[in-house]
Amino acid sequence: MSKKTKNTPAKRSKTNPASSQNHIVQEQIHVQEQLIETNIFPPDVLRQFDNLVPGTAKQLIEDAREETKRRRDREEKVLEANIKAQEKNFSLIKNRDKAVARSGYLGQAAGFLVCLTCIGSALYLGIKSPEYWEIPVALAAIPTAATIQAFRLNPFSKKKGSRKE
């Protein structure tokens, strides 16, 4: 707890009702300015408040307790909301990764079926009509070209001139 104190004298005039001549009694009061970084005042300040207005110290302590409880409740709600948001974000990322993997597997399976179909068709046409040899060669060239293209454009392959980490 850090505290800065500054004493400044202040004068207050007070009329004494017991005096019939209405003498003005001068009182000197020391005003103390404090910067307090806690939610409750020091005991000597609480005593001074209680001397001025009885019950003030008790009310200030109760108010500080209620404010502390409210602050802790708010902090707990914020933490719970943050945890839920992180769990939801993790779940979304996990589902996205699964969808990407499924998409990749589906694409590979579809490509494999196209290759098998082309090769099967090339074999069938080559056996049934050998005089039209261009058609089976073209059908066999499709999966071959696709496989070469897939290896050539592989994003995981290392390219020349790329920075090594």
Beta strands, then each sheet from edge to edge (+ up, - down):
strand 1: 3-15
strand 2: 24-36
sheet 1: 1+ 2-
end
